[in-house]
């Protein structure tokens, strides 16, 4: 089994300070093989915010990879934004903007979807996508991680990243099975699968792990337990009106047939499969005004 923890949208500088230590404790308590951080580690890409984000990430007691989000590009320094948009990220978080990781039969390939020339909208760069496609191995569980989702559910008022639809099609064609993303501050797992036919790519969109915006209603992270074609997702939620995290909720998926379907078998967990979007934030779909 491979255990991967997915964090997104930490937003240090506008984060829920009272939850920070508990989040780090729980991240370490999960004992994941890898922690994947899909962008927006800071709120406004300021040096002090990057320093706080780096301090948190250094406290993670396992391998981790991170990629930038749109908030990790300087907003109030136009010259730095245009000429050296990744300087602070490289100096404090990681010198790799599209890192990768592999253990056993699971590999994670990151893409940097942040665009210095846009405030929110991302971009999928042809060279990065081609490099990721070249590394996808159909004999492995291939996970692609990036900040911006490759597909939106109905009702989302943000624009998709440029070339998102094409990228999803291309990744699916070479055997990518899971896509991890963030950006919307709204949890979604399996909602974009065809309810009858399933799908070859399971898109898992994380809520925000620490952002203090009240309209998000909750902070959260999830854990993926991968056993060959079987996947169990633990969703850990901390409501804004609660001091910490509630007991985890479980979702199960299987791709034994070659396509993902909810309700896979997890021998260690007798909980019945939950709906694919348990407790999703209904009011947080409109995030463009403050995101």
Secondary structure, DSSP 8 states (H G I E B T S, - for coil): -EEEEEE----BTSB-HHHHHHHHHHHHHHT-SEEEEES--BSS--HHHHHHHHHHHHT--SEEEEE--GGGS-SS-HHHHHH-TTHHHHHHT-S-SS-EEEETTEEEEE-----TTSSS--B--HHHHHHHHHH--TTSEEEEE-SS-SS--TT--S---BTHHHHHHHHHHHT--EEEE-SSS--EESTTSBTTTBBS-EEEE---SSB--GGG-EEEEEEEEEETTEEEEEEEEEETTSSS----EEEEEE-TTSSBEE----TT-------TTTT--SGGG--TTT-
